[in-house]
Amino acid sequence: MKSRWKKRTSALRTERTPRVPADERARQRRLQSLKLSRSRVEDQLSKAVRPAHRQMLMKALQAIEEEADELSKSPEPRKETN
C-alpha cells in the first residue's frame, strides 16, 4: 500500500504540463536575455550624455529589438506529449 505522500507526489507528476521542446526552451531563454539586455541598454541610454555614446547605445537597442522581433515571429514548435 502506497503512503499518502507517495500517492500525492505520483499524482502531481501526472498532472504536469507537457514537456517543452529544447529548441523552444532555448528560444524563451534568448528572449528573456534580450529583454534583460534591453533594460540595461535603456538604463545606460538614460544616463549617457555624449552623442557618440548615445548613438552607439541606440544602435545596440535597435539590434536587440530586431532580434527579439525575429524570435517572437518564429512559429512556436508543437508541444511534445508524454
PyMOL Python script that loads the backbone (N, CA, C, O; Angstrom):
from pymol import cmd

cmd.read_pdbstr("""\
ATOM      1  N   MET A   1       0.837  -1.181   0.000  1.00  0.00           N
ATOM      2  CA  MET A   1       0.000   0.000   0.000  1.00  0.00           C
ATOM      3  C   MET A   1       0.884   1.247   0.000  1.00  0.00           C
ATOM      4  O   MET A   1       1.810   1.368   0.801  1.00  0.00           O
ATOM      5  N   LYS A   2       0.579   2.172  -0.915  1.00  0.00           N
ATOM      6  CA  LYS A   2       1.376   3.391  -1.007  1.00  0.00           C
ATOM      7  C   LYS A   2       1.021   4.335   0.126  1.00  0.00           C
ATOM      8  O   LYS A   2      -0.126   4.425   0.565  1.00  0.00           O
ATOM      9  N   SER A   3       2.041   5.029   0.577  1.00  0.00           N
ATOM     10  CA  SER A   3       1.776   6.031   1.599  1.00  0.00           C
ATOM     11  C   SER A   3       1.062   7.220   0.962  1.00  0.00           C
ATOM     12  O   SER A   3       1.068   7.391  -0.257  1.00  0.00           O
ATOM     13  N   ARG A   4       0.462   8.015   1.795  1.00  0.00           N
ATOM     14  CA  ARG A   4      -0.261   9.188   1.309  1.00  0.00           C
ATOM     15  C   ARG A   4       0.699  10.110   0.536  1.00  0.00           C
ATOM     16  O   ARG A   4       0.331  10.657  -0.503  1.00  0.00           O
ATOM     17  N   TRP A   5       1.909  10.276   1.039  1.00  0.00           N
ATOM     18  CA  TRP A   5       2.897  11.150   0.386  1.00  0.00           C
ATOM     19  C   TRP A   5       3.251  10.650  -1.019  1.00  0.00           C
ATOM     20  O   TRP A   5       3.318  11.432  -1.967  1.00  0.00           O
ATOM     21  N   LYS A   6       3.472   9.352  -1.138  1.00  0.00           N
ATOM     22  CA  LYS A   6       3.816   8.797  -2.446  1.00  0.00           C
ATOM     23  C   LYS A   6       2.659   8.944  -3.430  1.00  0.00           C
ATOM     24  O   LYS A   6       2.877   9.239  -4.605  1.00  0.00           O
ATOM     25  N   LYS A   7       1.437   8.740  -2.957  1.00  0.00           N
ATOM     26  CA  LYS A   7       0.272   8.909  -3.824  1.00  0.00           C
ATOM     27  C   LYS A   7       0.182  10.357  -4.307  1.00  0.00           C
ATOM     28  O   LYS A   7      -0.089  10.613  -5.480  1.00  0.00           O
ATOM     29  N   ARG A   8       0.409  11.293  -3.394  1.00  0.00           N
ATOM     30  CA  ARG A   8       0.308  12.718  -3.725  1.00  0.00           C
ATOM     31  C   ARG A   8       1.378  13.105  -4.750  1.00  0.00           C
ATOM     32  O   ARG A   8       1.060  13.760  -5.743  1.00  0.00           O
ATOM     33  N   THR A   9       2.625  12.719  -4.533  1.00  0.00           N
ATOM     34  CA  THR A   9       3.685  13.077  -5.470  1.00  0.00           C
ATOM     35  C   THR A   9       3.490  12.374  -6.805  1.00  0.00           C
ATOM     36  O   THR A   9       3.791  12.942  -7.855  1.00  0.00           O
ATOM     37  N   SER A  10       2.998  11.165  -6.773  1.00  0.00           N
ATOM     38  CA  SER A  10       2.720  10.446  -8.016  1.00  0.00           C
ATOM     39  C   SER A  10       1.623  11.159  -8.805  1.00  0.00           C
ATOM     40  O   SER A  10       1.715  11.279 -10.027  1.00  0.00           O
ATOM     41  N   ALA A  11       0.600  11.626  -8.121  1.00  0.00           N
ATOM     42  CA  ALA A  11      -0.489  12.353  -8.786  1.00  0.00           C
ATOM     43  C   ALA A  11       0.022  13.676  -9.354  1.00  0.00           C
ATOM     44  O   ALA A  11      -0.367  14.066 -10.454  1.00  0.00           O
ATOM     45  N   LEU A  12       0.869  14.351  -8.632  1.00  0.00           N
ATOM     46  CA  LEU A  12       1.416  15.625  -9.117  1.00  0.00           C
ATOM     47  C   LEU A  12       2.242  15.423 -10.376  1.00  0.00           C
ATOM     48  O   LEU A  12       2.187  16.248 -11.288  1.00  0.00           O
ATOM     49  N   ARG A  13       2.998  14.351 -10.442  1.00  0.00           N
ATOM     50  CA  ARG A  13       3.819  14.084 -11.628  1.00  0.00           C
ATOM     51  C   ARG A  13       2.961  13.893 -12.864  1.00  0.00           C
ATOM     52  O   ARG A  13       3.338  14.330 -13.951  1.00  0.00           O
ATOM     53  N   THR A  14       1.833  13.258 -12.718  1.00  0.00           N
ATOM     54  CA  THR A  14       0.976  13.011 -13.878  1.00  0.00           C
ATOM     55  C   THR A  14       0.214  14.258 -14.304  1.00  0.00           C
ATOM     56  O   THR A  14      -0.275  14.318 -15.432  1.00  0.00           O
ATOM     57  N   GLU A  15       0.100  15.262 -13.422  1.00  0.00           N
ATOM     58  CA  GLU A  15      -0.620  16.491 -13.740  1.00  0.00           C
ATOM     59  C   GLU A  15       0.276  17.563 -14.351  1.00  0.00           C
ATOM     60  O   GLU A  15      -0.213  18.645 -14.677  1.00  0.00           O
ATOM     61  N   ARG A  16       1.545  17.304 -14.514  1.00  0.00           N
ATOM     62  CA  ARG A  16       2.462  18.298 -15.076  1.00  0.00           C
ATOM     63  C   ARG A  16       2.055  18.690 -16.481  1.00  0.00           C
ATOM     64  O   ARG A  16       1.396  17.937 -17.199  1.00  0.00           O
ATOM     65  N   THR A  17       2.467  19.882 -16.849  1.00  0.00           N
ATOM     66  CA  THR A  17       2.207  20.338 -18.212  1.00  0.00           C
ATOM     67  C   THR A  17       3.092  19.553 -19.169  1.00  0.00           C
ATOM     68  O   THR A  17       4.115  19.003 -18.761  1.00  0.00           O
ATOM     69  N   PRO A  18       2.710  19.498 -20.423  1.00  0.00           N
ATOM     70  CA  PRO A  18       3.530  18.770 -21.395  1.00  0.00           C
ATOM     71  C   PRO A  18       4.946  19.343 -21.470  1.00  0.00           C
ATOM     72  O   PRO A  18       5.167  20.526 -21.213  1.00  0.00           O
ATOM     73  N   ARG A  19       5.872  18.503 -21.819  1.00  0.00           N
ATOM     74  CA  ARG A  19       7.276  18.951 -21.942  1.00  0.00           C
ATOM     75  C   ARG A  19       7.404  19.946 -23.071  1.00  0.00           C
ATOM     76  O   ARG A  19       6.766  19.824 -24.117  1.00  0.00           O
ATOM     77  N   VAL A  20       8.248  20.937 -22.833  1.00  0.00           N
ATOM     78  CA  VAL A  20       8.535  21.944 -23.850  1.00  0.00           C
ATOM     79  C   VAL A  20       9.799  21.502 -24.573  1.00  0.00           C
ATOM     80  O   VAL A  20      10.803  21.206 -23.924  1.00  0.00           O
ATOM     81  N   PRO A  21       9.772  21.452 -25.890  1.00  0.00           N
ATOM     82  CA  PRO A  21      10.955  21.018 -26.639  1.00  0.00           C
ATOM     83  C   PRO A  21      12.171  21.904 -26.327  1.00  0.00           C
ATOM     84  O   PRO A  21      12.029  23.074 -25.969  1.00  0.00           O
ATOM     85  N   ALA A  22      13.338  21.331 -26.468  1.00  0.00           N
ATOM     86  CA  ALA A  22      14.581  22.031 -26.146  1.00  0.00           C
ATOM     87  C   ALA A  22      14.747  23.309 -26.954  1.00  0.00           C
ATOM     88  O   ALA A  22      15.200  24.321 -26.419  1.00  0.00           O
ATOM     89  N   ASP A  23      14.385  23.278 -28.249  1.00  0.00           N
ATOM     90  CA  ASP A  23      14.558  24.483 -29.061  1.00  0.00           C
ATOM     91  C   ASP A  23      13.621  25.603 -28.609  1.00  0.00           C
ATOM     92  O   ASP A  23      13.968  26.779 -28.718  1.00  0.00           O
ATOM     93  N   GLU A  24      12.450  25.253 -28.109  1.00  0.00           N
ATOM     94  CA  GLU A  24      11.528  26.273 -27.593  1.00  0.00           C
ATOM     95  C   GLU A  24      12.038  26.847 -26.280  1.00  0.00           C
ATOM     96  O   GLU A  24      11.933  28.050 -26.041  1.00  0.00           O
ATOM     97  N   ARG A  25      12.593  25.982 -25.424  1.00  0.00           N
ATOM     98  CA  ARG A  25      13.178  26.482 -24.170  1.00  0.00           C
ATOM     99  C   ARG A  25      14.327  27.429 -24.464  1.00  0.00           C
ATOM    100  O   ARG A  25      14.467  28.459 -23.804  1.00  0.00           O
ATOM    101  N   ALA A  26      15.155  27.091 -25.455  1.00  0.00           N
ATOM    102  CA  ALA A  26      16.277  27.950 -25.837  1.00  0.00           C
ATOM    103  C   ALA A  26      15.766  29.290 -26.368  1.00  0.00           C
ATOM    104  O   ALA A  26      16.333  30.338 -26.062  1.00  0.00           O
ATOM    105  N   ARG A  27      14.703  29.253 -27.157  1.00  0.00           N
ATOM    106  CA  ARG A  27      14.116  30.483 -27.702  1.00  0.00           C
ATOM    107  C   ARG A  27      13.577  31.361 -26.571  1.00  0.00           C
ATOM    108  O   ARG A  27      13.767  32.578 -26.584  1.00  0.00           O
ATOM    109  N   GLN A  28      12.920  30.758 -25.613  1.00  0.00           N
ATOM    110  CA  GLN A  28      12.384  31.508 -24.474  1.00  0.00           C
ATOM    111  C   GLN A  28      13.507  32.117 -23.631  1.00  0.00           C
ATOM    112  O   GLN A  28      13.407  33.256 -23.176  1.00  0.00           O
ATOM    113  N   ARG A  29      14.585  31.336 -23.429  1.00  0.00           N
ATOM    114  CA  ARG A  29      15.729  31.865 -22.674  1.00  0.00           C
ATOM    115  C   ARG A  29      16.360  33.046 -23.402  1.00  0.00           C
ATOM    116  O   ARG A  29      16.725  34.041 -22.777  1.00  0.00           O
ATOM    117  N   ARG A  30      16.491  32.935 -24.734  1.00  0.00           N
ATOM    118  CA  ARG A  30      17.084  34.016 -25.520  1.00  0.00           C
ATOM    119  C   ARG A  30      16.213  35.269 -25.460  1.00  0.00           C
ATOM    120  O   ARG A  30      16.731  36.378 -25.331  1.00  0.00           O
ATOM    121  N   LEU A  31      14.905  35.100 -25.550  1.00  0.00           N
ATOM    122  CA  LEU A  31      14.009  36.252 -25.435  1.00  0.00           C
ATOM    123  C   LEU A  31      14.137  36.919 -24.065  1.00  0.00           C
ATOM    124  O   LEU A  31      14.131  38.146 -23.969  1.00  0.00           O
ATOM    125  N   GLN A  32      14.250  36.125 -23.020  1.00  0.00           N
ATOM    126  CA  GLN A  32      14.422  36.668 -21.674  1.00  0.00           C
ATOM    127  C   GLN A  32      15.751  37.411 -21.567  1.00  0.00           C
ATOM    128  O   GLN A  32      15.825  38.474 -20.951  1.00  0.00           O
ATOM    129  N   SER A  33      16.792  36.854 -22.163  1.00  0.00           N
ATOM    130  CA  SER A  33      18.103  37.502 -22.164  1.00  0.00           C
ATOM    131  C   SER A  33      18.056  38.832 -22.912  1.00  0.00           C
ATOM    132  O   SER A  33      18.630  39.823 -22.458  1.00  0.00           O
ATOM    133  N   LEU A  34      17.378  38.854 -24.049  1.00  0.00           N
ATOM    134  CA  LEU A  34      17.247  40.093 -24.820  1.00  0.00           C
ATOM    135  C   LEU A  34      16.455  41.147 -24.044  1.00  0.00           C
ATOM    136  O   LEU A  34      16.760  42.338 -24.107  1.00  0.00           O
ATOM    137  N   LYS A  35      15.455  40.703 -23.327  1.00  0.00           N
ATOM    138  CA  LYS A  35      14.662  41.627 -22.516  1.00  0.00           C
ATOM    139  C   LYS A  35      15.540  42.276 -21.443  1.00  0.00           C
ATOM    140  O   LYS A  35      15.452  43.480 -21.205  1.00  0.00           O
ATOM    141  N   LEU A  36      16.374  41.479 -20.807  1.00  0.00           N
ATOM    142  CA  LEU A  36      17.288  41.996 -19.791  1.00  0.00           C
ATOM    143  C   LEU A  36      18.314  42.938 -20.417  1.00  0.00           C
ATOM    144  O   LEU A  36      18.616  43.991 -19.855  1.00  0.00           O
ATOM    145  N   SER A  37      18.847  42.564 -21.572  1.00  0.00           N
ATOM    146  CA  SER A  37      19.816  43.424 -22.261  1.00  0.00           C
ATOM    147  C   SER A  37      19.183  44.755 -22.639  1.00  0.00           C
ATOM    148  O   SER A  37      19.802  45.810 -22.498  1.00  0.00           O
ATOM    149  N   ARG A  38      17.961  44.698 -23.114  1.00  0.00           N
ATOM    150  CA  ARG A  38      17.260  45.933 -23.483  1.00  0.00           C
ATOM    151  C   ARG A  38      17.117  46.845 -22.273  1.00  0.00           C
ATOM    152  O   ARG A  38      17.329  48.054 -22.366  1.00  0.00           O
ATOM    153  N   SER A  39      16.763  46.267 -21.157  1.00  0.00           N
ATOM    154  CA  SER A  39      16.614  47.039 -19.931  1.00  0.00           C
ATOM    155  C   SER A  39      17.933  47.730 -19.550  1.00  0.00           C
ATOM    156  O   SER A  39      17.942  48.903 -19.178  1.00  0.00           O
ATOM    157  N   ARG A  40      19.036  46.991 -19.647  1.00  0.00           N
ATOM    158  CA  ARG A  40      20.352  47.565 -19.315  1.00  0.00           C
ATOM    159  C   ARG A  40      20.719  48.704 -20.265  1.00  0.00           C
ATOM    160  O   ARG A  40      21.183  49.758 -19.832  1.00  0.00           O
ATOM    161  N   VAL A  41      20.507  48.481 -21.559  1.00  0.00           N
ATOM    162  CA  VAL A  41      20.848  49.497 -22.556  1.00  0.00           C
ATOM    163  C   VAL A  41      19.983  50.738 -22.353  1.00  0.00           C
ATOM    164  O   VAL A  41      20.482  51.859 -22.451  1.00  0.00           O
ATOM    165  N   GLU A  42      18.708  50.554 -22.075  1.00  0.00           N
ATOM    166  CA  GLU A  42      17.837  51.702 -21.835  1.00  0.00           C
ATOM    167  C   GLU A  42      18.289  52.495 -20.613  1.00  0.00           C
ATOM    168  O   GLU A  42      18.241  53.725 -20.612  1.00  0.00           O
ATOM    169  N   ASP A  43      18.727  51.789 -19.577  1.00  0.00           N
ATOM    170  CA  ASP A  43      19.233  52.460 -18.384  1.00  0.00           C
ATOM    171  C   ASP A  43      20.491  53.261 -18.723  1.00  0.00           C
ATOM    172  O   ASP A  43      20.632  54.412 -18.309  1.00  0.00           O
ATOM    173  N   GLN A  44      21.400  52.645 -19.476  1.00  0.00           N
ATOM    174  CA  GLN A  44      22.625  53.349 -19.873  1.00  0.00           C
ATOM    175  C   GLN A  44      22.300  54.550 -20.757  1.00  0.00           C
ATOM    176  O   GLN A  44      22.925  55.605 -20.644  1.00  0.00           O
ATOM    177  N   LEU A  45      21.328  54.379 -21.626  1.00  0.00           N
ATOM    178  CA  LEU A  45      20.935  55.451 -22.531  1.00  0.00           C
ATOM    179  C   LEU A  45      20.373  56.642 -21.758  1.00  0.00           C
ATOM    180  O   LEU A  45      20.603  57.792 -22.133  1.00  0.00           O
ATOM    181  N   SER A  46      19.654  56.373 -20.705  1.00  0.00           N
ATOM    182  CA  SER A  46      19.083  57.463 -19.907  1.00  0.00           C
ATOM    183  C   SER A  46      20.162  58.285 -19.197  1.00  0.00           C
ATOM    184  O   SER A  46      19.926  59.433 -18.819  1.00  0.00           O
ATOM    185  N   LYS A  47      21.346  57.693 -19.018  1.00  0.00           N
ATOM    186  CA  LYS A  47      22.446  58.371 -18.325  1.00  0.00           C
ATOM    187  C   LYS A  47      23.517  58.902 -19.268  1.00  0.00           C
ATOM    188  O   LYS A  47      24.361  59.700 -18.861  1.00  0.00           O
ATOM    189  N   ALA A  48      23.489  58.468 -20.519  1.00  0.00           N
ATOM    190  CA  ALA A  48      24.537  58.848 -21.478  1.00  0.00           C
ATOM    191  C   ALA A  48      24.384  60.319 -21.883  1.00  0.00           C
ATOM    192  O   ALA A  48      23.275  60.794 -22.128  1.00  0.00           O
ATOM    193  N   VAL A  49      25.511  61.025 -21.948  1.00  0.00           N
ATOM    194  CA  VAL A  49      25.478  62.437 -22.339  1.00  0.00           C
ATOM    195  C   VAL A  49      26.221  62.706 -23.647  1.00  0.00           C
ATOM    196  O   VAL A  49      25.865  63.622 -24.388  1.00  0.00           O
ATOM    197  N   ARG A  50      27.233  61.925 -23.925  1.00  0.00           N
ATOM    198  CA  ARG A  50      27.996  62.136 -25.152  1.00  0.00           C
ATOM    199  C   ARG A  50      27.226  61.607 -26.355  1.00  0.00           C
ATOM    200  O   ARG A  50      26.709  60.490 -26.317  1.00  0.00           O
ATOM    201  N   PRO A  51      27.144  62.400 -27.427  1.00  0.00           N
ATOM    202  CA  PRO A  51      26.380  61.980 -28.620  1.00  0.00           C
ATOM    203  C   PRO A  51      26.854  60.662 -29.224  1.00  0.00           C
ATOM    204  O   PRO A  51      26.034  59.848 -29.648  1.00  0.00           O
ATOM    205  N   ALA A  52      28.161  60.444 -29.266  1.00  0.00           N
ATOM    206  CA  ALA A  52      28.675  59.194 -29.848  1.00  0.00           C
ATOM    207  C   ALA A  52      28.249  57.986 -29.010  1.00  0.00           C
ATOM    208  O   ALA A  52      27.894  56.940 -29.553  1.00  0.00           O
ATOM    209  N   HIS A  53      28.287  58.137 -27.698  1.00  0.00           N
ATOM    210  CA  HIS A  53      27.883  57.047 -26.814  1.00  0.00           C
ATOM    211  C   HIS A  53      26.386  56.782 -26.950  1.00  0.00           C
ATOM    212  O   HIS A  53      25.963  55.628 -27.015  1.00  0.00           O
ATOM    213  N   ARG A  54      25.584  57.846 -26.995  1.00  0.00           N
ATOM    214  CA  ARG A  54      24.140  57.705 -27.173  1.00  0.00           C
ATOM    215  C   ARG A  54      23.820  57.017 -28.504  1.00  0.00           C
ATOM    216  O   ARG A  54      22.926  56.173 -28.573  1.00  0.00           O
ATOM    217  N   GLN A  55      24.550  57.380 -29.550  1.00  0.00           N
ATOM    218  CA  GLN A  55      24.324  56.777 -30.868  1.00  0.00           C
ATOM    219  C   GLN A  55      24.644  55.274 -30.831  1.00  0.00           C
ATOM    220  O   GLN A  55      23.901  54.460 -31.379  1.00  0.00           O
ATOM    221  N   MET A  56      25.740  54.925 -30.188  1.00  0.00           N
ATOM    222  CA  MET A  56      26.123  53.516 -30.071  1.00  0.00           C
ATOM    223  C   MET A  56      25.054  52.738 -29.294  1.00  0.00           C
ATOM    224  O   MET A  56      24.709  51.618 -29.671  1.00  0.00           O
ATOM    225  N   LEU A  57      24.535  53.322 -28.222  1.00  0.00           N
ATOM    226  CA  LEU A  57      23.505  52.665 -27.429  1.00  0.00           C
ATOM    227  C   LEU A  57      22.198  52.531 -28.216  1.00  0.00           C
ATOM    228  O   LEU A  57      21.500  51.525 -28.096  1.00  0.00           O
ATOM    229  N   MET A  58      21.872  53.539 -29.013  1.00  0.00           N
ATOM    230  CA  MET A  58      20.667  53.465 -29.850  1.00  0.00           C
ATOM    231  C   MET A  58      20.785  52.331 -30.871  1.00  0.00           C
ATOM    232  O   MET A  58      19.812  51.624 -31.132  1.00  0.00           O
ATOM    233  N   LYS A  59      21.981  52.160 -31.448  1.00  0.00           N
ATOM    234  CA  LYS A  59      22.191  51.064 -32.400  1.00  0.00           C
ATOM    235  C   LYS A  59      22.070  49.709 -31.700  1.00  0.00           C
ATOM    236  O   LYS A  59      21.494  48.764 -32.238  1.00  0.00           O
ATOM    237  N   ALA A  60      22.621  49.637 -30.497  1.00  0.00           N
ATOM    238  CA  ALA A  60      22.532  48.394 -29.729  1.00  0.00           C
ATOM    239  C   ALA A  60      21.073  48.083 -29.410  1.00  0.00           C
ATOM    240  O   ALA A  60      20.643  46.936 -29.524  1.00  0.00           O
ATOM    241  N   LEU A  61      20.322  49.088 -29.015  1.00  0.00           N
ATOM    242  CA  LEU A  61      18.906  48.905 -28.703  1.00  0.00           C
ATOM    243  C   LEU A  61      18.129  48.446 -29.937  1.00  0.00           C
ATOM    244  O   LEU A  61      17.266  47.572 -29.848  1.00  0.00           O
ATOM    245  N   GLN A  62      18.439  49.034 -31.069  1.00  0.00           N
ATOM    246  CA  GLN A  62      17.777  48.651 -32.312  1.00  0.00           C
ATOM    247  C   GLN A  62      18.086  47.191 -32.663  1.00  0.00           C
ATOM    248  O   GLN A  62      17.194  46.447 -33.072  1.00  0.00           O
ATOM    249  N   ALA A  63      19.334  46.787 -32.503  1.00  0.00           N
ATOM    250  CA  ALA A  63      19.716  45.403 -32.806  1.00  0.00           C
ATOM    251  C   ALA A  63      19.001  44.420 -31.869  1.00  0.00           C
ATOM    252  O   ALA A  63      18.552  43.357 -32.299  1.00  0.00           O
ATOM    253  N   ILE A  64      18.903  44.780 -30.604  1.00  0.00           N
ATOM    254  CA  ILE A  64      18.211  43.928 -29.627  1.00  0.00           C
ATOM    255  C   ILE A  64      16.743  43.781 -30.008  1.00  0.00           C
ATOM    256  O   ILE A  64      16.197  42.678 -29.999  1.00  0.00           O
ATOM    257  N   GLU A  65      16.111  44.902 -30.342  1.00  0.00           N
ATOM    258  CA  GLU A  65      14.693  44.867 -30.700  1.00  0.00           C
ATOM    259  C   GLU A  65      14.446  44.071 -31.978  1.00  0.00           C
ATOM    260  O   GLU A  65      13.449  43.358 -32.082  1.00  0.00           O
ATOM    261  N   GLU A  66      15.349  44.190 -32.950  1.00  0.00           N
ATOM    262  CA  GLU A  66      15.190  43.420 -34.190  1.00  0.00           C
ATOM    263  C   GLU A  66      15.288  41.926 -33.930  1.00  0.00           C
ATOM    264  O   GLU A  66      14.501  41.140 -34.459  1.00  0.00           O
ATOM    265  N   GLU A  67      16.266  41.539 -33.108  1.00  0.00           N
ATOM    266  CA  GLU A  67      16.417  40.110 -32.811  1.00  0.00           C
ATOM    267  C   GLU A  67      15.215  39.589 -32.021  1.00  0.00           C
ATOM    268  O   GLU A  67      14.735  38.485 -32.275  1.00  0.00           O
ATOM    269  N   ALA A  68      14.738  40.373 -31.079  1.00  0.00           N
ATOM    270  CA  ALA A  68      13.571  39.963 -30.293  1.00  0.00           C
ATOM    271  C   ALA A  68      12.338  39.833 -31.192  1.00  0.00           C
ATOM    272  O   ALA A  68      11.545  38.906 -31.033  1.00  0.00           O
ATOM    273  N   ASP A  69      12.183  40.756 -32.125  1.00  0.00           N
ATOM    274  CA  ASP A  69      11.059  40.671 -33.065  1.00  0.00           C
ATOM    275  C   ASP A  69      11.141  39.403 -33.907  1.00  0.00           C
ATOM    276  O   ASP A  69      10.136  38.722 -34.113  1.00  0.00           O
ATOM    277  N   GLU A  70      12.338  39.090 -34.392  1.00  0.00           N
ATOM    278  CA  GLU A  70      12.523  37.880 -35.202  1.00  0.00           C
ATOM    279  C   GLU A  70      12.185  36.626 -34.402  1.00  0.00           C
ATOM    280  O   GLU A  70      11.509  35.727 -34.903  1.00  0.00           O
ATOM    281  N   LEU A  71      12.657  36.568 -33.159  1.00  0.00           N
ATOM    282  CA  LEU A  71      12.375  35.407 -32.321  1.00  0.00           C
ATOM    283  C   LEU A  71      10.892  35.308 -31.988  1.00  0.00           C
ATOM    284  O   LEU A  71      10.345  34.210 -31.890  1.00  0.00           O
ATOM    285  N   SER A  72      10.248  36.448 -31.815  1.00  0.00           N
ATOM    286  CA  SER A  72       8.820  36.447 -31.495  1.00  0.00           C
ATOM    287  C   SER A  72       7.975  36.024 -32.686  1.00  0.00           C
ATOM    288  O   SER A  72       6.911  35.430 -32.514  1.00  0.00           O
ATOM    289  N   LYS A  73       8.439  36.326 -33.886  1.00  0.00           N
ATOM    290  CA  LYS A  73       7.702  35.981 -35.098  1.00  0.00           C
ATOM    291  C   LYS A  73       7.820  34.507 -35.448  1.00  0.00           C
ATOM    292  O   LYS A  73       6.913  33.938 -36.055  1.00  0.00           O
ATOM    293  N   SER A  74       8.931  33.885 -35.068  1.00  0.00           N
ATOM    294  CA  SER A  74       9.143  32.492 -35.461  1.00  0.00           C
ATOM    295  C   SER A  74       8.047  31.624 -34.856  1.00  0.00           C
ATOM    296  O   SER A  74       7.687  31.783 -33.689  1.00  0.00           O
ATOM    297  N   PRO A  75       7.526  30.711 -35.657  1.00  0.00           N
ATOM    298  CA  PRO A  75       6.428  29.868 -35.152  1.00  0.00           C
ATOM    299  C   PRO A  75       6.896  28.990 -33.997  1.00  0.00           C
ATOM    300  O   PRO A  75       7.998  28.442 -33.999  1.00  0.00           O
ATOM    301  N   GLU A  76       6.019  28.882 -33.025  1.00  0.00           N
ATOM    302  CA  GLU A  76       6.351  28.033 -31.898  1.00  0.00           C
ATOM    303  C   GLU A  76       6.203  26.579 -32.302  1.00  0.00           C
ATOM    304  O   GLU A  76       5.196  26.201 -32.900  1.00  0.00           O
ATOM    305  N   PRO A  77       7.196  25.758 -31.982  1.00  0.00           N
ATOM    306  CA  PRO A  77       7.078  24.338 -32.314  1.00  0.00           C
ATOM    307  C   PRO A  77       5.970  23.694 -31.505  1.00  0.00           C
ATOM    308  O   PRO A  77       5.599  24.181 -30.437  1.00  0.00           O
ATOM    309  N   ARG A  78       5.452  22.611 -32.016  1.00  0.00           N
ATOM    310  CA  ARG A  78       4.373  21.922 -31.306  1.00  0.00           C
ATOM    311  C   ARG A  78       4.916  21.314 -30.028  1.00  0.00           C
ATOM    312  O   ARG A  78       6.086  20.938 -29.958  1.00  0.00           O
ATOM    313  N   LYS A  79       4.078  21.220 -29.032  1.00  0.00           N
ATOM    314  CA  LYS A  79       4.456  20.679 -27.727  1.00  0.00           C
ATOM    315  C   LYS A  79       4.543  19.161 -27.808  1.00  0.00           C
ATOM    316  O   LYS A  79       3.740  18.505 -28.471  1.00  0.00           O
ATOM    317  N   GLU A  80       5.551  18.618 -27.106  1.00  0.00           N
ATOM    318  CA  GLU A  80       5.693  17.166 -27.047  1.00  0.00           C
ATOM    319  C   GLU A  80       4.691  16.622 -26.052  1.00  0.00           C
ATOM    320  O   GLU A  80       4.379  17.278 -25.058  1.00  0.00           O
ATOM    321  N   THR A  81       4.200  15.469 -26.302  1.00  0.00           N
ATOM    322  CA  THR A  81       3.294  14.818 -25.343  1.00  0.00           C
ATOM    323  C   THR A  81       4.017  13.658 -24.702  1.00  0.00           C
ATOM    324  O   THR A  81       4.921  13.058 -25.284  1.00  0.00           O
ATOM    325  N   ASN A  82       3.594  13.357 -23.485  1.00  0.00           N
ATOM    326  CA  ASN A  82       4.264  12.260 -22.739  1.00  0.00           C
ATOM    327  C   ASN A  82       3.747  10.935 -23.184  1.00  0.00           C
ATOM    328  O   ASN A  82       4.183   9.900 -22.679  1.00  0.00           O
TER     329      ASN A  82
END
""", "prot")
cmd.dss("prot")
cmd.show_as("cartoon", "prot")
cmd.util.cbc("prot")
cmd.orient("prot")
